[in-house]
Every structure is written in C-alpha cells, then in structure tokens.
Amino acid sequence: MSAVSAGRASASKRWAETLQRVSERMANGSEFVVEGTLSRMVGMTLEAVGCEAAVGGRCLVDTAEGKQIEAEVVGFSGDKLFLMPTGDIRGIMPGARVIPTRSVSTVAVGNELLGRVLDGAGRPLDGMGELRCTDQASLTGEPMNPLLRRAIRDPLDVGVRSINSLLSVGGGQRIGLFAGSGVGKSVLLGMMTRYTKADVTVVGLIGERGREVQDFVSNTLGPDGMRRAVVVATPADTPPLMRMHGAWLAHAIAEYFRDRGKKVLLLFDSLTRFAQAQREIALAIGEPPATKGYPPSVFARLPQLVERAGNSDSGVGSITAFYTVLAEGDDQNDPIADAARAILDGHIVLSRRLAESGLYPAIDIEASISRAMHQIATREQLDLASRFKQVYSTYQQNRDLITVGAYRRGADPRVDLAVEQWPKIQEFLRQDMYQPVTTERSYADLKQLVTQFSAPQAAPGR
C-alpha cells in the first residue's frame, strides 16, 4: 500500500472515530451546556436568558474582575431564568456570561464535623483547617413515611424544672419556643443546650445577629459542649438563599447522625428568619403576597423543613428539635407563629409580663403545651400537673382584683388557695440559669408543692 493510501486510510479512521464520539454526545444531550447572558438585575434577583437549567440548579456568573459567583435557579418565566446569588454580588455587569453547572444539592458529612463551625455552604468558619468528610448527604433530604416513624415514648431531661414537670418533652419531639425580643429566649435555649443529654448537638443560627455566633460557641456551648456539637451559622447579613441553605444544612447534618443511631439535639434559631428568607426570595421573583405579606410558598416550606426532624423510621436514632419563633410585637397570632404551632409537637410561650416581674425562665404555663406529654408521663404526674395548672390559672384570672385589693378573702375558697400558694408557685417556676434540675428532682418538687394544696370547696352561693 502506498503512503498516500495509508494516509487516506488513517484519516478516514480518525474521521470515523470523531463522528462516533459526536454521535454519542448527541445521543446524550445532557452533556451539552447551553450558556446564557445576564439581562437584568433587580435587588438580589438576577435574570438570565439563553441558558438552560432546572429549578434548584447552580450557575456561575462572570464578574468584571474576572471572577465567578455562584447563583441558584429559583424560578423562570418564558425564556428567562431567575437566579439568586449565594454570596457577594459586587462586580456583576450587564451581559455577563451565565454558565450552568452540573453540581447537585449534596453536602459533605461525617464525624469530622463535630467541634466545627460552618457557614451555609458547609465551609469552615472557625479557622481550624479544611474538612475531610467523605460521606455525602442530600441538602434537602428525603420525605419519610409517617407510618414508619417510631412513636415518642422516652422522656427527655432538659434540665429545666417547669418543663420537665409541667411540659414534659420526649425524644424525637419538635418543640417551638415562642417569644418576643428580650424575654429570655436565648438564655432558655442555652440552658437546654447545656443540660440536655444527647449524643450530638446540632445548632442552626439562621438570620440572627453575628455577635450571637461567637457568644453561643464560647459561652453557651463552651469547649466541652463543642466536642459533640456542630454549629451552622448564617447571620442576618448573608443573602436570603444562603440563610435557607444554612437551615437545610443543619437538618442534613442532624439526619446523618440520626441515621447512624445517634440521639441528636437540634437547636434552630430561628424558624421566623427562615420564613423571612423564603419570603424575600418569593417576592423578588414575583410571587404575590397572601397572608400579611407572606407568599404561599413560605407556608409550604415550613412543614418541609420541620418534618425532617423527629424519630427515625429504622433504628434507634432520633432528632429532638427546639425551634425558636419570634413573635413580632409579642403577637402570638403572627402568621409564622400561627403556622408553626400547627406543625410542631408543642409550644413553650415566654411572657414579657413575667420577664418584667423578674420571673425567669418566663414560661407562660397557661399558653404552653406539650402534645406528647400524655404519652411519656405517668398518670400521677399528669394529675399533679393538672392540679398545679388549675391553681395557677385561678390566680392569673383574678390577678387584677388581687393586685388592686378589690378581692376580699373568703369570697371564693379557690382564689384563697391560689393567693396563699402563689409565692410557692413562683419559687417553683423560678430557676437560676446555671443550676440544672433533673427530671426526678422536678417531679419530686412538683409532688411536694401540689400535696400542700388543699382540696377546693365550692364558694358560697354556687
């Protein structure tokens, strides 16, 4: 064969191989990346045209400095994609190139996370070096069959007398802490963090003040608490999408340890800031407000997040979660507070009136409830708690008359009993933040107090 013939044969072979590779790529259209351009930016929302990406997908946007920022697809309209950045947006310019990526919503998890402080993207904030986690978990989680969840049966000692005795919490329960600003919500959360017995503690500080991160790590958890804890922090100055990612990441980490048979304590501060982050995103892409400025998607996101906590459907692992809910202006009928009460397994309400009177923790016994208490408490404890609440409620209902001196002793034996026992009731509810009270001690104190209550007798003329 001549050299010319050999060259032609070699060229034909190369063309045949090239055509085969092109055919294979065309058969698998997902390998092609269709880039686009940035056409508009309003607030924190970016609009891109000419590219293809699914909702929840990630894109890279070129900046004037030659860098790239990451953005997530949060919606679309016609040929426009709505993107929300996960970081700083300085340097973005009109017509910037938008490149869809193939990254998936997974996070690196493992025992190496214990003792670390992360941001919403899973990056270390503590300066202790890079993470070397090999396991991967879904950021958004997988729904669990509700019929396969283990029931709440085991009481959980949180170290707070009033909660252990009157609002008993069980392992795998989801409780809301409802309070306005400045009534001791963070202090109560810190008490339960230090005194609750759990294998792993996961803390999500979402949308709160940046100062609280250092304070929680150094003072509330401390060196001993951090050894078995993971902190995810996305303060108020981070973009709304990153705040939501921080919430999802905290739950993904808690799910990872639960699925390995661990008893996990999840502290989430706050559920209100998570809802506000979703509201910012929804309003930015044109979703109409429905309830006091909150779009419908907010009320769809809340149960999706909360339902990830709880007992496992296999094994002995559990996630006991405490979600703080900020009652705007102390309004317990705030849309987020109202929605949270409907999806949580109980709520602990903190009263500004009690806090101003110097009673801490300022738990409003009348307005608080644990929906799992009847499953984990004994019949005797339930009877004692019911009797305590009756006397407590009697005093509160007549408090104004008693305060101004309008009530005359002997008019109603039930009120007489409440007035007589009120100092002891206040002492029972009051607790120093550095003195834990076990479940056994809480029950003994409740029994000792209630046995001093004499049986109420009917008032004259009734």
C-alpha positions as CSV (number, residue, x, y, z in Angstrom):
1,M,0.0,0.0,0.0
2,S,1.4,3.4,-1.0
3,A,2.0,6.2,1.5
4,V,-0.9,8.2,0.1
5,S,-3.3,5.3,0.5
6,A,-2.1,4.7,4.1
7,G,-2.6,8.4,4.9
8,R,-6.1,8.3,3.5
9,A,-7.0,5.2,5.5
10,S,-5.6,6.8,8.7
11,A,-7.6,10.0,8.1
12,S,-10.8,8.0,7.4
13,K,-10.3,6.1,10.6
14,R,-9.8,9.3,12.6
15,W,-13.0,10.9,11.0
16,A,-14.9,7.7,11.8
17,E,-13.8,7.9,15.4
18,T,-14.7,11.6,15.6
19,L,-18.1,11.0,14.1
20,Q,-18.7,8.2,16.6
21,R,-17.8,10.5,19.6
22,V,-20.1,13.3,18.2
23,S,-22.9,10.8,17.7
24,E,-22.5,9.5,21.3
25,R,-22.6,13.1,22.7
26,M,-25.6,13.9,20.6
27,A,-27.3,10.8,21.9
28,N,-26.7,12.1,25.5
29,G,-27.8,15.7,25.2
30,S,-27.3,16.3,28.9
31,E,-23.5,16.6,28.3
32,F,-24.1,19.9,26.4
33,V,-24.0,23.1,28.4
34,V,-26.1,25.9,27.0
35,E,-24.6,29.2,28.3
36,G,-26.6,32.4,28.5
37,T,-26.2,36.1,29.4
38,L,-27.3,38.3,32.2
39,S,-30.1,40.5,31.1
40,R,-31.4,42.2,34.2
41,M,-30.8,42.6,37.9
42,V,-33.4,43.8,40.4
43,G,-32.4,43.8,44.1
44,M,-30.9,40.4,44.7
45,T,-32.6,38.7,41.7
46,L,-30.7,38.0,38.5
47,E,-32.4,37.4,35.2
48,A,-30.6,35.3,32.6
49,V,-31.6,34.5,29.0
50,G,-30.3,32.0,26.5
51,C,-29.3,29.3,29.0
52,E,-31.0,26.1,30.2
53,A,-31.0,25.0,33.9
54,A,-33.5,23.3,36.2
55,V,-35.0,24.9,39.3
56,G,-32.6,24.2,42.1
57,G,-29.6,24.0,39.7
58,R,-26.5,26.1,40.1
59,C,-25.0,28.6,37.7
60,L,-21.7,30.6,37.6
61,V,-21.9,34.3,36.6
62,D,-18.8,36.1,35.4
63,T,-17.9,39.4,37.1
64,A,-15.9,42.4,35.9
65,E,-12.9,41.3,38.0
66,G,-12.6,38.1,36.1
67,K,-14.1,36.0,38.9
68,Q,-17.3,34.0,39.1
69,I,-20.0,34.0,41.6
70,E,-22.4,31.1,42.3
71,A,-26.2,31.5,41.9
72,E,-29.1,29.1,42.2
73,V,-32.1,28.9,39.9
74,V,-35.2,29.8,41.9
75,G,-37.8,30.3,39.1
76,F,-38.4,31.0,35.5
77,S,-40.8,32.9,33.2
78,G,-40.8,32.0,29.5
79,D,-37.2,32.0,28.3
80,K,-36.0,33.9,31.5
81,L,-34.3,32.2,34.4
82,F,-34.5,33.8,37.8
83,L,-31.3,33.4,39.8
84,M,-30.5,34.2,43.4
85,P,-26.8,34.6,44.4
86,T,-25.3,32.6,47.3
87,G,-22.7,35.3,48.1
88,D,-21.5,38.8,47.3
89,I,-22.8,40.3,44.0
90,R,-20.3,43.1,43.6
91,G,-18.7,43.2,40.1
92,I,-21.7,41.8,38.2
93,M,-22.3,43.7,34.9
94,P,-24.9,43.7,32.1
95,G,-24.5,40.9,29.5
96,A,-22.3,38.8,31.9
97,R,-21.9,35.2,30.9
98,V,-24.0,32.7,32.8
99,I,-22.7,29.1,32.8
100,P,-25.0,26.3,34.1
101,T,-23.1,23.7,36.2
102,R,-23.8,20.1,36.9
103,S,-23.4,20.4,40.7
104,V,-26.1,18.7,42.8
105,S,-27.5,19.7,46.1
106,T,-25.4,17.4,48.3
107,V,-23.2,18.3,51.3
108,A,-20.2,16.5,52.8
109,V,-20.9,15.0,56.2
110,G,-19.1,12.8,58.7
111,N,-17.8,12.6,62.3
112,E,-15.2,15.2,61.3
113,L,-17.9,17.9,61.6
114,L,-18.0,17.5,65.4
115,G,-16.5,20.6,67.1
116,R,-16.7,22.7,63.9
117,V,-18.5,25.9,62.9
118,L,-19.7,26.1,59.3
119,D,-21.4,28.5,57.0
120,G,-24.5,27.8,54.9
121,A,-22.3,26.2,52.1
122,G,-20.6,23.9,54.6
123,R,-17.3,25.9,54.6
124,P,-15.5,26.2,57.9
125,L,-15.7,29.5,59.8
126,D,-13.5,28.6,62.7
127,G,-10.1,28.7,61.0
128,M,-9.4,25.1,62.0
129,G,-8.5,23.9,58.6
130,E,-10.4,22.2,55.8
131,L,-12.9,19.4,56.3
132,R,-12.1,15.9,55.1
133,C,-15.6,14.4,55.1
134,T,-16.0,11.5,52.6
135,D,-19.8,10.9,53.0
136,Q,-22.4,12.8,51.1
137,A,-26.0,13.7,52.1
138,S,-28.8,15.4,50.3
139,L,-29.2,19.1,51.3
140,T,-33.0,19.0,51.0
141,G,-33.5,15.5,52.5
142,E,-35.9,12.7,51.6
143,P,-39.5,12.6,52.9
144,M,-40.1,9.9,55.4
145,N,-43.1,7.6,55.6
146,P,-45.1,8.9,58.6
147,L,-46.5,5.4,59.3
148,L,-43.0,4.0,59.8
149,R,-41.7,6.6,62.3
150,R,-41.2,5.4,65.8
151,A,-43.6,6.9,68.3
152,I,-42.4,9.3,71.0
153,R,-42.2,7.2,74.2
154,D,-39.0,8.2,76.1
155,P,-38.9,11.3,78.3
156,L,-36.1,13.7,77.7
157,D,-34.4,15.6,80.6
158,V,-33.8,19.2,79.5
159,G,-32.6,20.4,82.9
160,V,-35.5,23.0,83.4
161,R,-37.9,22.2,86.3
162,S,-41.0,23.8,84.8
163,I,-40.6,22.0,81.5
164,N,-39.6,18.6,83.0
165,S,-42.6,18.6,85.3
166,L,-45.4,20.5,83.6
167,L,-44.5,20.4,79.8
168,S,-42.6,17.1,79.6
169,V,-40.6,16.6,76.3
170,G,-39.9,13.3,74.7
171,G,-37.0,12.1,72.5
172,G,-37.9,12.9,68.9
173,Q,-40.3,15.6,69.7
174,R,-40.4,19.0,67.9
175,I,-41.0,22.0,70.3
176,G,-41.3,25.7,69.5
177,L,-40.0,28.4,71.7
178,F,-42.4,31.4,71.1
179,A,-41.2,34.8,72.4
180,G,-40.8,38.4,71.5
181,S,-37.4,40.1,71.8
182,G,-35.7,40.4,75.1
183,V,-37.7,38.0,77.2
184,G,-35.0,35.3,77.8
185,K,-35.5,33.1,74.7
186,S,-31.7,32.7,74.1
187,V,-31.0,32.1,77.8
188,L,-33.6,29.3,77.9
189,L,-32.2,27.8,74.7
190,G,-28.8,27.9,76.2
191,M,-29.9,26.2,79.4
192,M,-31.5,23.3,77.4
193,T,-28.3,23.1,75.3
194,R,-26.1,22.6,78.3
195,Y,-28.3,20.3,80.3
196,T,-30.0,18.1,77.8
197,K,-28.3,14.7,77.4
198,A,-27.7,13.9,73.7
199,D,-25.0,12.1,71.7
200,V,-24.7,15.0,69.2
201,T,-25.9,18.6,69.3
202,V,-26.5,20.5,66.0
203,V,-27.1,24.2,66.3
204,G,-28.5,26.3,63.4
205,L,-28.1,30.0,63.9
206,I,-30.1,31.4,61.0
207,G,-30.6,35.1,60.3
208,E,-29.7,36.2,63.8
209,R,-27.1,38.7,64.9
210,G,-23.5,37.8,64.0
211,R,-22.4,38.6,67.6
212,E,-24.6,35.7,68.8
213,V,-22.5,33.1,66.9
214,Q,-19.3,33.8,69.0
215,D,-21.3,34.1,72.2
216,F,-23.1,30.8,71.6
217,V,-19.9,28.9,70.8
218,S,-17.8,30.4,73.6
219,N,-20.3,30.8,76.4
220,T,-23.3,28.6,75.8
221,L,-21.6,25.5,74.4
222,G,-18.1,26.1,75.7
223,P,-15.1,23.7,75.0
224,D,-16.8,20.7,76.5
225,G,-20.1,21.2,74.6
226,M,-18.4,21.9,71.3
227,R,-16.7,18.5,71.3
228,R,-20.1,16.9,70.5
229,A,-21.6,19.8,68.6
230,V,-21.8,21.1,65.1
231,V,-22.7,24.8,64.6
232,V,-24.1,26.1,61.3
233,A,-24.2,29.9,61.2
234,T,-25.7,32.2,58.5
235,P,-26.1,35.6,60.1
236,A,-28.6,38.3,59.0
237,D,-26.1,39.9,56.6
238,T,-25.9,36.9,54.4
239,P,-28.1,36.6,51.2
240,P,-31.5,35.0,51.8
241,L,-30.7,31.9,49.8
242,M,-27.6,31.3,51.9
243,R,-29.8,31.6,55.1
244,M,-32.1,28.9,53.7
245,H,-29.1,26.7,52.8
246,G,-27.9,27.0,56.3
247,A,-31.3,25.8,57.6
248,W,-31.2,22.8,55.2
249,L,-27.6,22.0,56.1
250,A,-28.3,21.9,59.8
251,H,-31.1,19.4,59.2
252,A,-29.0,17.4,56.8
253,I,-26.2,17.0,59.4
254,A,-28.8,16.1,62.1
255,E,-30.3,13.5,59.7
256,Y,-26.8,12.0,59.1
257,F,-26.1,11.3,62.7
258,R,-29.7,10.2,63.4
259,D,-29.5,7.6,60.7
260,R,-26.4,6.2,62.5
261,G,-28.3,5.6,65.6
262,K,-27.4,8.8,67.5
263,K,-29.6,10.8,69.8
264,V,-29.5,14.2,68.2
265,L,-30.5,17.5,69.8
266,L,-31.3,20.1,67.1
267,L,-31.4,23.8,68.2
268,F,-32.7,26.0,65.5
269,D,-32.7,29.8,66.0
270,S,-34.9,30.9,64.3
271,L,-37.7,29.5,62.3
272,T,-39.0,33.0,61.7
273,R,-35.8,34.1,60.0
274,F,-36.0,31.1,57.7
275,A,-39.5,32.0,56.7
276,Q,-38.5,35.6,56.1
277,A,-35.7,34.5,53.8
278,Q,-38.1,32.5,51.8
279,R,-40.4,35.5,51.7
280,E,-37.6,37.7,50.3
281,I,-36.9,35.2,47.5
282,A,-40.6,34.6,46.6
283,L,-41.4,38.3,46.5
284,A,-38.3,39.1,44.4
285,I,-39.4,36.6,41.7
286,G,-42.9,38.0,41.6
287,E,-44.9,35.6,43.8
288,P,-47.9,37.6,45.2
289,P,-48.2,38.1,49.0
290,A,-51.1,36.2,50.5
291,T,-51.2,36.4,54.3
292,K,-49.8,39.7,55.9
293,G,-47.1,39.9,53.3
294,Y,-46.1,36.3,53.3
295,P,-46.5,34.4,49.9
296,P,-48.0,30.9,49.9
297,S,-44.6,29.2,49.3
298,V,-43.5,30.3,52.8
299,F,-46.2,28.1,54.4
300,A,-45.2,25.2,52.1
301,R,-41.5,25.4,53.1
302,L,-42.1,25.4,56.9
303,P,-43.5,21.8,57.2
304,Q,-41.0,20.6,54.6
305,L,-38.2,21.7,57.0
306,V,-39.8,20.7,60.3
307,E,-40.9,17.3,59.2
308,R,-37.2,16.3,58.7
309,A,-36.8,16.2,62.5
310,G,-38.2,13.5,64.7
311,N,-37.7,9.8,65.3
312,S,-36.2,7.6,62.6
313,D,-38.2,5.1,60.6
314,S,-35.4,2.5,61.2
315,G,-33.0,2.1,64.1
316,V,-33.0,3.9,67.4
317,G,-31.8,7.3,66.2
318,S,-33.8,10.5,66.8
319,I,-33.8,14.2,66.4
320,T,-35.3,16.2,69.2
321,A,-35.7,19.7,67.9
322,F,-36.3,23.1,69.5
323,Y,-37.3,25.8,67.1
324,T,-37.4,29.4,68.2
325,V,-40.2,31.5,66.8
326,L,-40.0,35.3,67.1
327,A,-43.5,36.7,67.8
328,E,-43.4,40.1,66.2
329,G,-44.6,42.7,68.7
330,D,-45.5,39.8,71.1
331,D,-48.3,38.9,68.8
332,Q,-48.9,35.2,69.2
333,N,-51.3,35.3,66.2
334,D,-48.5,36.3,63.8
335,P,-48.8,34.2,60.6
336,I,-45.5,32.4,61.2
337,A,-46.2,31.8,64.8
338,D,-49.7,30.5,64.0
339,A,-48.4,28.2,61.2
340,A,-45.6,26.9,63.5
341,R,-48.0,26.0,66.3
342,A,-50.0,23.8,63.8
343,I,-47.0,21.8,62.6
344,L,-45.0,21.4,65.9
345,D,-45.5,18.9,68.6
346,G,-45.9,21.5,71.3
347,H,-45.0,25.1,72.1
348,I,-43.4,26.9,75.0
349,V,-44.5,30.6,75.2
350,L,-42.4,33.1,77.0
351,S,-44.3,36.0,78.6
352,R,-42.9,39.6,78.6
353,R,-45.1,40.3,81.7
354,L,-43.4,37.5,83.7
355,A,-40.0,38.6,82.5
356,E,-40.6,42.2,83.6
357,S,-41.6,40.9,87.0
358,G,-38.3,39.1,87.3
359,L,-39.5,35.6,87.0
360,Y,-37.1,33.6,84.8
361,P,-37.5,31.4,82.8
362,A,-40.6,33.5,81.9
363,I,-42.7,30.5,80.7
364,D,-46.4,31.2,80.4
365,I,-47.7,27.9,81.7
366,E,-51.3,28.6,80.6
367,A,-50.3,29.3,77.0
368,S,-47.8,26.5,76.7
369,I,-48.4,22.8,75.9
370,S,-46.6,19.6,75.1
371,R,-48.6,17.4,72.8
372,A,-46.6,14.3,73.6
373,M,-46.7,14.6,77.4
374,H,-49.6,12.2,77.8
375,Q,-47.5,9.6,76.0
376,I,-44.4,9.9,78.1
377,A,-45.6,11.0,81.6
378,T,-47.2,8.8,84.3
379,R,-50.8,9.1,85.3
380,E,-49.8,10.6,88.6
381,Q,-47.6,13.2,87.0
382,L,-50.4,14.2,84.7
383,D,-52.8,14.6,87.6
384,L,-50.3,16.7,89.6
385,A,-49.6,18.9,86.6
386,S,-53.4,19.4,86.0
387,R,-53.9,20.4,89.7
388,F,-51.0,22.8,89.5
389,K,-52.3,24.5,86.4
390,Q,-55.8,24.8,88.0
391,V,-54.4,26.8,90.9
392,Y,-52.1,28.8,88.7
393,S,-54.9,29.7,86.3
394,T,-57.2,30.7,89.1
395,Y,-54.7,33.2,90.4
396,Q,-54.0,34.6,86.9
397,Q,-57.7,35.1,86.2
398,N,-58.2,37.1,89.4
399,R,-54.8,38.8,89.4
400,D,-56.1,42.3,88.7
401,L,-58.6,42.1,91.5
402,I,-56.0,40.8,93.9
403,T,-53.4,43.4,92.9
404,V,-55.7,46.4,93.5
405,G,-57.1,44.9,96.7
406,A,-60.6,44.5,95.4
407,Y,-60.8,40.8,96.3
408,R,-61.9,40.0,99.8
409,R,-60.6,36.9,101.4
410,G,-63.4,34.2,101.9
411,A,-65.3,35.1,98.8
412,D,-64.0,32.1,96.9
413,P,-62.0,29.2,98.5
414,R,-60.3,28.5,95.2
415,V,-59.0,32.1,95.0
416,D,-58.0,32.0,98.7
417,L,-55.9,28.8,98.0
418,A,-54.3,30.4,94.9
419,V,-53.4,33.6,96.8
420,E,-51.9,31.5,99.7
421,Q,-49.9,29.3,97.4
422,W,-48.8,31.9,94.9
423,P,-45.4,32.6,96.5
424,K,-44.6,28.9,96.5
425,I,-45.7,28.6,92.9
426,Q,-43.4,31.4,91.8
427,E,-40.5,29.9,93.7
428,F,-41.2,26.6,91.9
429,L,-41.2,28.2,88.5
430,R,-38.1,30.3,89.1
431,Q,-34.7,28.7,88.3
432,D,-31.2,30.0,88.0
433,M,-29.7,29.6,84.6
434,Y,-26.6,27.8,86.0
435,Q,-28.4,25.3,88.2
436,P,-29.9,22.3,86.3
437,V,-32.8,20.4,87.8
438,T,-33.2,16.8,86.7
439,T,-36.4,15.1,85.8
440,E,-36.6,13.2,89.1
441,R,-36.0,16.3,91.1
442,S,-38.6,18.2,89.1
443,Y,-41.2,15.6,89.7
444,A,-40.4,15.4,93.4
445,D,-40.6,19.2,93.7
446,L,-44.0,19.2,91.9
447,K,-45.4,16.5,94.1
448,Q,-44.2,18.2,97.3
449,L,-45.9,21.5,96.2
450,V,-49.2,20.1,95.0
451,T,-49.7,18.0,98.1
452,Q,-49.8,21.3,100.0
453,F,-52.9,22.3,98.0
454,S,-56.0,21.7,100.0
455,A,-59.0,20.3,98.1
456,P,-61.1,23.3,96.7
457,Q,-64.6,23.7,98.1
458,A,-67.5,25.3,96.4
459,A,-67.9,29.0,97.0
460,P,-71.0,30.2,98.8
461,G,-74.0,30.6,96.6
462,R,-72.6,28.4,93.8
